[in-house]
Amino acid sequence: MSSSEVTATTSELPESRVRLEATVPAELLERSIERAAKQVGRNIRVPGFRNGKVPAKLVVQRVGREAIVDEAIRADINEWYEKAVAASGIWPIGQPAVDELGDLPGEGQPFVFTAEVGVVPTVTLGDLSALKVGKGDPEADDDRIASELEVLQNRFARLENVERAVETGDYVVIDYLGKLDGEPFEGGEGKGQLLEIGSGRFIPGFEEQVVGAEVGKEQTITVTFPEDYAAKELAGQDATFDVTVQEVKAKQLPELDDEFALEVGGVDTLDELKKDIADRIKEQEEGRIDQLFRLAVLDAAAKASGVEVPDALAQDHAHTEFHRMMHQYEHQGITQEYYLQAVGKTHDEMVTEAVPAAVAQLRRQAVVSALVASEKVEVSDAELEEAVEPLAKQEKISLKKAMARLAGRGQIDALRRDLAETKAVDALVEKVTTVSVEEAKKADTAWTPTREEQEADPAYWAR
C-alpha cells in the first residue's frame, strides 16, 4: 500500500454501528492544502503578482496555516471518508456522523479523523441445508394476452374523419389563439394542430372543454396555467383560447382476425398469434420469477438465521434510498417539492413507508455478506476480466484499457465484491429445495410474489 493512501481501522459499536478511524497521510494532506491555498489566493491581492497567480506558500503566510488547513480539510473530508470506507471494507448505511475537527495537524503531520456510521448487520448463518422456497409458475392468462392484443390493435389503428361532435378519445385538428387579459401572448397560437382528446397533454382543463365542439364553429375556452408551468410568465395565469375544430378523427381499430395476425405477427391465424404472445409472456415471466426467487431465497435464509435489523439503521437506509430516488428524479427535472405534492405525502411519511422494504434489503445484504465470508468466496482475475469484457466491447476499447479505467475510478474492488456476492447467492440458490407457492405458504417460508403483489410493493422486491 502506498504511503499516500488513506488508511482506516474500525471498532464495533452497538446497534450495527462502527467507529471508523481514518488517517490521511501528510503527503496527501499537503496536496489538499496547496489546492486550498490556490483557491483562496484567487481572492487576495499581493503586490508583484497577478490576480490568481499568488504562490500557495505566500498565501499560507498571508492568511495563516491554520485557516488554510481548515479549508483544505473541509473541502476534501468527504473524499477521504469514501477512501477510508473502501480501505476498511465496511458496507456503510446512511450518512456518517463525523466528529468535530479538533486540533489541526502541524506541518508534515498526518490528519486523523473519526466517524460513526451504520453498517450491514453481522450475522451468524443458521442451518441453510434444508431451506425450502416457493417458486411460482410462469403463466400467460387470458387477460394479459387480450391486453397485448389491444396494444397491437392500437399500434396498427387508423384515424378516419367522422362527421359528429368531438368525443373523448377522438383526435382533433384545431386552430387556437391564446390570450391574457384579451391580448394574444407569445407562443399561444397554433394552426392545424393534432390533439388527442383525453390524453392530458395540453393545459389542464383544455381538452375537456373541446368535448362536444363541432367542426368549423369557434368557441372560447378558459384555463389556468399550472403554477409550475415551464414558461414562467404564464405560470398561474388565467387565459382564454379561441378554438376552432377543423377535423374530428376517430381511431378505427383493425379486426382481430387471421388477416390481422398475418399483418402484425407474420403468422397464418389469430390462434397462432395468441400462442406467440403467450410464449413471449411466459418467457418474460420466467425471467421475472427467477430474479425474485433469488430474493425469496435470501429472505428464507435471513429468517433461518434470525437476522435482526435495528430500527435506527432501517430508518437511515430508508432515508438514503428515498434521497437516491429523488436525485434521479431531479435529473429529469422533478423537484422533491413537486414530487411530494404530486403523491400527497410528506418527506417523513415517505421515509416511514419505506422502512419495511429497507429492513428486507438489509436482511438480505447481511445474509449475502455472511455467505461470502463463511464460504470464503473469491473472484479470480480471469472472472473479473470476463465481467469487464462486455463493457470493453460496448465502449470499443481494449480489455486492458477498460480495466485501467475502472481501476482509475476506484471501481475494481467494488466490482470484485459484486461478483463474489453473485457467486455466493448462485451457490445458495442451487442448494435450496424448490416447492410450490402453496406449500411454501403452509410451511411459513418465503416464496415469489405474483406480478400484482410485486407491483403493489415494488420497493420490497427491488434488487
C-alpha positions in Angstrom: 0.0 0.0 0.0 1.3 3.4 -0.9 2.2 5.8 1.9 0.0 8.4 0.2 -3.2 6.4 0.6 -5.9 6.9 3.3 -5.8 4.1 5.8 -8.5 3.1 8.3 -9.3 0.9 11.3 -12.8 0.1 12.7 -14.2 -0.8 16.1 -17.7 -2.2 16.6 -20.4 -0.2 18.4 -23.9 -1.4 19.5 -26.9 -1.4 17.1 -24.9 -2.3 14.0 -22.7 0.8 14.0 -18.9 1.1 13.8 -16.4 3.8 14.7 -14.1 4.4 11.7 -10.7 6.0 12.4 -9.1 7.3 9.2 -5.6 8.5 8.7 -4.8 10.9 5.9 -1.1 10.8 5.3 0.9 14.1 5.4 1.7 13.9 1.7 -1.9 13.7 0.7 -2.9 16.4 3.2 -0.2 18.8 1.8 -1.6 18.4 -1.7 -5.0 19.4 -0.4 -3.5 22.4 1.5 -1.8 23.6 -1.7 -5.1 23.3 -3.6 -7.0 25.2 -0.9 -4.3 27.9 -0.8 -4.5 28.4 -4.6 -8.3 28.7 -4.3 -8.0 31.3 -1.5 -5.3 33.1 -3.5 -7.7 33.9 -6.2 -9.4 36.3 -3.9 -6.4 38.2 -2.4 -4.1 40.8 -3.9 -0.4 40.7 -3.4 1.8 43.4 -4.9 4.0 42.0 -7.7 1.6 39.1 -8.5 -1.3 39.0 -10.9 -4.7 38.0 -9.6 -4.9 34.3 -9.1 -1.2 33.8 -9.5 -0.1 34.2 -5.9 2.1 31.2 -4.9 0.5 28.8 -2.4 3.3 29.3 0.2 2.8 33.0 0.2 -1.0 32.6 0.6 -0.4 30.4 3.6 1.9 33.1 5.1 -0.6 35.8 4.5 -3.8 34.0 5.6 -2.3 31.7 8.2 -1.6 28.0 8.0 -4.4 27.1 10.4 -7.1 28.7 8.2 -5.8 27.1 5.0 -5.6 23.7 6.7 -9.1 24.0 8.0 -10.3 25.0 4.5 -8.5 22.0 2.9 -9.9 19.5 5.3 -13.5 20.7 4.9 -13.1 20.6 1.1 -11.7 17.1 1.0 -13.0 15.2 4.0 -15.9 13.6 2.1 -13.5 12.1 -0.4 -11.2 10.9 2.4 -14.2 9.4 4.1 -15.1 7.4 1.0 -11.4 6.2 0.7 -11.4 5.2 4.3 -14.6 3.2 3.8 -13.1 1.4 0.9 -9.9 0.7 2.8 -11.8 -0.7 5.8 -14.1 -2.9 3.7 -17.2 -1.9 5.6 -20.6 -1.5 4.0 -21.9 1.8 5.3 -25.6 2.6 5.8 -26.9 6.1 5.9 -24.8 9.3 6.5 -21.8 9.2 8.8 -21.5 11.3 12.0 -18.1 12.8 11.6 -16.5 14.1 14.8 -15.9 17.8 15.1 -12.5 18.7 13.9 -10.1 19.1 16.9 -6.5 20.2 16.8 -5.3 20.6 13.3 -2.2 18.7 12.2 1.1 20.6 12.1 3.3 20.7 9.1 4.4 17.3 8.0 1.9 15.6 10.2 -1.0 13.3 9.1 -4.6 14.2 9.7 -6.7 11.8 11.7 -10.5 11.9 12.0 -13.2 9.6 13.3 -16.7 8.9 12.2 -19.6 6.7 13.4 -21.7 5.0 10.7 -24.3 2.3 10.5 -23.2 -0.9 8.7 -24.9 -4.0 7.4 -25.7 -6.2 10.4 -23.2 -9.0 11.1 -25.0 -12.4 11.2 -24.1 -16.0 12.0 -25.8 -18.1 9.4 -28.2 -20.7 10.6 -28.7 -24.2 9.0 -29.4 -23.5 5.4 -29.1 -27.0 4.2 -32.8 -27.7 4.4 -34.2 -24.4 3.1 -37.5 -24.7 1.1 -38.6 -21.7 -1.0 -41.7 -21.3 -3.1 -41.4 -20.5 -6.7 -44.4 -19.6 -8.9 -45.0 -21.0 -12.4 -44.8 -18.7 -15.4 -48.3 -18.1 -16.8 -49.9 -16.1 -19.5 -53.5 -15.6 -18.6 -56.2 -14.6 -21.0 -56.3 -11.0 -19.6 -52.6 -10.4 -20.4 -53.0 -11.9 -23.8 -56.0 -9.7 -24.5 -54.1 -6.7 -23.2 -51.2 -7.4 -25.6 -53.6 -7.8 -28.5 -55.2 -4.5 -27.6 -51.7 -2.8 -27.7 -51.2 -4.3 -31.2 -54.6 -3.1 -32.3 -53.9 0.4 -31.2 -50.4 0.4 -32.8 -52.0 -0.6 -36.2 -55.1 1.6 -35.9 -56.1 4.1 -38.5 -57.5 7.6 -38.0 -60.6 8.3 -40.0 -62.6 11.5 -40.3 -66.0 11.5 -38.7 -68.9 13.9 -39.0 -70.0 14.5 -35.5 -69.2 16.5 -32.3 -65.9 15.8 -30.5 -65.9 12.9 -28.0 -63.2 11.8 -25.5 -60.7 9.6 -27.3 -61.0 11.4 -30.6 -58.1 13.1 -32.4 -58.9 16.6 -33.5 -57.2 19.1 -35.8 -57.6 22.5 -34.3 -56.6 26.1 -34.7 -56.3 28.1 -31.5 -55.2 31.6 -30.3 -54.3 32.1 -26.6 -54.9 35.4 -24.8 -54.0 37.0 -21.5 -56.4 39.9 -20.5 -57.7 39.8 -24.0 -54.3 40.2 -25.7 -52.5 37.4 -27.6 -49.4 36.1 -25.9 -46.2 34.8 -27.5 -46.3 31.1 -28.3 -50.0 30.9 -27.8 -51.1 30.4 -31.4 -51.3 27.1 -33.3 -52.8 26.1 -36.6 -53.6 22.6 -37.8 -52.5 21.1 -34.5 -53.4 17.4 -33.9 -54.6 16.7 -30.4 -55.8 13.5 -28.7 -58.7 14.4 -26.5 -58.3 12.8 -23.1 -54.5 12.4 -23.4 -53.8 15.1 -20.8 -51.0 16.5 -23.0 -52.4 20.0 -23.1 -53.0 22.6 -20.4 -55.3 21.2 -17.7 -58.9 21.8 -18.5 -58.4 22.5 -22.2 -59.2 19.1 -23.7 -62.3 18.6 -21.5 -63.8 21.8 -22.9 -63.2 20.7 -26.5 -65.5 17.7 -26.0 -68.9 18.5 -27.7 -67.4 21.0 -30.1 -68.5 20.9 -33.7 -66.3 21.3 -36.8 -66.0 24.9 -38.1 -67.6 26.5 -35.0 -65.3 28.8 -32.9 -65.5 28.6 -29.1 -63.7 30.3 -26.3 -62.1 28.1 -23.6 -60.9 29.4 -20.2 -57.9 27.7 -18.5 -55.4 28.4 -15.7 -51.8 27.6 -16.3 -50.2 25.4 -13.6 -48.0 27.1 -11.0 -45.0 25.1 -12.2 -45.6 25.8 -15.9 -42.3 25.9 -17.8 -43.0 29.4 -19.2 -42.7 31.4 -16.0 -44.6 34.4 -17.4 -47.6 32.2 -17.9 -47.4 30.1 -14.7 -50.5 30.5 -12.6 -52.1 32.9 -15.1 -55.8 32.7 -16.2 -56.0 32.6 -20.0 -58.6 32.2 -22.8 -58.2 30.3 -26.1 -60.2 30.9 -29.2 -60.5 27.4 -30.6 -61.8 26.1 -33.9 -62.1 22.4 -34.7 -61.1 21.8 -38.3 -61.4 18.0 -38.3 -62.6 15.2 -36.0 -60.8 11.9 -36.4 -61.8 8.6 -34.7 -59.4 5.7 -34.1 -60.5 2.7 -36.1 -59.1 -0.5 -34.7 -58.4 -3.4 -37.0 -60.5 -6.5 -36.6 -58.9 -9.3 -34.6 -58.9 -12.0 -37.3 -56.5 -14.1 -39.3 -55.7 -11.2 -41.6 -54.6 -9.1 -38.6 -52.4 -12.0 -37.4 -50.7 -12.2 -40.7 -50.1 -8.4 -40.9 -48.7 -7.8 -37.4 -47.3 -11.2 -36.5 -46.4 -12.9 -39.7 -48.5 -16.0 -38.8 -51.4 -17.5 -40.6 -54.1 -17.5 -37.9 -55.2 -15.5 -34.9 -54.7 -18.5 -32.7 -51.1 -18.7 -33.7 -50.6 -15.0 -32.9 -52.2 -15.6 -29.4 -49.8 -18.5 -28.9 -46.8 -16.4 -29.9 -47.9 -13.7 -27.4 -48.5 -16.3 -24.7 -45.0 -17.8 -25.2 -43.4 -14.3 -25.1 -45.3 -13.5 -21.8 -44.2 -16.8 -20.3 -40.6 -16.1 -21.2 -40.8 -12.7 -19.6 -42.4 -14.3 -16.5 -39.7 -16.9 -16.2 -37.1 -14.1 -16.1 -39.1 -12.1 -13.5 -39.7 -15.2 -11.3 -36.0 -16.3 -11.5 -34.9 -12.8 -10.3 -37.4 -12.8 -7.5 -36.7 -16.3 -6.5 -33.1 -15.2 -5.6 -34.6 -12.6 -3.2 -37.0 -15.1 -1.7 -34.1 -17.5 -1.1 -32.3 -14.7 0.8 -35.5 -13.9 2.8 -35.7 -17.6 3.8 -32.0 -17.6 4.8 -32.4 -14.5 6.8 -35.4 -15.9 8.7 -33.5 -19.2 9.3 -30.5 -17.2 10.6 -32.6 -14.8 12.8 -31.2 -11.6 11.2 -32.2 -8.5 13.2 -32.1 -5.0 11.9 -32.0 -2.1 14.4 -34.8 0.4 13.9 -32.4 3.4 13.6 -30.4 1.5 10.8 -33.6 0.8 8.9 -34.6 4.4 9.2 -31.2 5.6 7.9 -31.3 3.2 4.9 -34.9 4.2 4.1 -33.9 7.9 4.2 -30.9 7.3 2.0 -32.9 5.3 -0.6 -35.6 8.0 -0.7 -33.0 10.7 -1.4 -31.3 8.5 -4.0 -34.6 8.2 -5.8 -35.2 11.9 -5.6 -31.7 12.6 -7.0 -32.6 10.5 -10.1 -35.9 12.4 -10.4 -34.2 15.8 -10.1 -32.1 14.8 -13.2 -35.4 14.6 -15.0 -36.5 18.0 -13.8 -38.8 16.8 -11.0 -38.1 18.5 -7.7 -38.6 16.9 -4.3 -41.3 19.5 -3.5 -43.2 18.8 -6.7 -42.9 15.0 -6.2 -44.2 15.2 -2.6 -47.0 17.4 -3.7 -48.0 15.0 -6.5 -48.1 11.9 -4.2 -49.7 13.9 -1.4 -47.2 12.9 1.3 -44.6 14.5 3.4 -40.9 13.6 3.4 -41.2 11.8 6.8 -44.2 9.8 5.6 -42.3 8.6 2.5 -39.4 7.5 4.6 -41.6 5.8 7.2 -43.4 3.9 4.4 -40.1 2.8 3.0 -38.8 1.2 6.3 -40.3 -2.3 5.7 -38.5 -2.5 2.4 -35.3 -1.2 3.9 -35.5 -3.9 6.6 -35.9 -6.6 3.9 -33.0 -5.2 1.9 -30.6 -5.0 4.9 -31.6 -8.6 6.0 -30.8 -9.9 2.5 -27.5 -8.0 2.3 -26.5 -9.3 5.8 -27.0 -12.9 4.5 -25.0 -12.2 1.3 -22.1 -10.7 3.2 -22.1 -13.7 5.7 -22.2 -16.2 2.8 -19.2 -14.6 1.1 -17.3 -14.7 4.4 -18.3 -18.1 5.5 -17.8 -19.8 2.1 -14.6 -17.8 1.5 -15.8 -16.8 -1.9 -13.1 -15.3 -4.1 -13.1 -13.9 -7.6 -10.2 -14.7 -9.9 -8.6 -12.1 -12.2 -9.9 -14.2 -15.1 -13.5 -13.9 -13.8 -13.0 -10.2 -13.3 -11.8 -9.8 -16.9 -14.7 -11.8 -18.2 -17.1 -9.5 -16.4 -15.4 -6.4 -17.9 -15.2 -7.8 -21.4 -18.8 -6.6 -22.4 -18.0 -3.1 -21.2 -14.9 -3.0 -23.3 -16.8 -4.2 -26.4 -19.5 -1.7 -25.7 -17.1 1.2 -25.5 -15.0 -0.2 -28.3 -11.8 -0.3 -26.3 -9.3 -3.0 -25.3 -9.9 -5.1 -22.2 -6.7 -3.7 -20.7 -7.9 -0.1 -21.2 -11.3 -0.9 -19.7 -9.7 -2.5 -16.7 -7.4 0.6 -16.3 -10.4 2.9 -16.5 -12.2 1.0 -13.7 -9.1 1.0 -11.6 -8.7 4.7 -12.1 -12.2 5.3 -10.8 -11.6 3.0 -7.9 -14.3 0.6 -9.0 -12.3 -2.6 -9.3 -12.7 -3.7 -5.7 -16.5 -2.9 -5.8 -16.9 -5.0 -9.0 -14.9 -7.9 -7.4 -17.2 -7.7 -4.4 -20.3 -7.7 -6.5 -19.1 -10.8 -8.4 -18.3 -12.6 -5.2 -21.7 -11.9 -3.9 -23.3 -13.1 -7.1 -21.3 -16.4 -6.8 -22.3 -16.8 -3.2 -26.0 -16.4 -4.0 -25.8 -18.6 -7.0 -24.4 -21.4 -4.8 -27.1 -21.0 -2.2 -29.9 -21.0 -4.8 -28.5 -24.3 -6.2 -28.8 -25.9 -2.8 -32.4 -24.8 -2.0 -35.3 -27.1 -2.4 -37.9 -25.5 -4.7 -41.5 -26.0 -3.7 -44.8 -24.6 -4.9 -46.0 -21.3 -3.5 -48.9 -23.1 -1.8 -46.5 -25.5 0.0 -44.2 -22.6 1.0 -47.1 -20.7 2.5 -48.1 -23.7 4.6 -44.5 -24.0 5.8 -44.4 -20.3 6.5 -41.2 -19.8 4.5 -40.6 -17.4 1.6 -42.0 -17.5 -1.9 -42.0 -15.5 -5.1 -44.8 -12.9 -5.5 -47.3 -12.7 -8.3 -46.9 -9.8 -10.7 -49.7 -8.0 -8.9 -48.1 -8.5 -5.5 -44.8 -7.3 -6.8 -46.4 -4.1 -8.4 -48.2 -3.4 -5.1 -44.9 -3.3 -3.2 -42.1 -2.7 -5.8 -39.6 -1.3 -3.2 -39.7 -4.5 -1.1 -38.9 -6.6 -4.2 -36.2 -4.3 -5.5 -32.8 -5.9 -6.1 
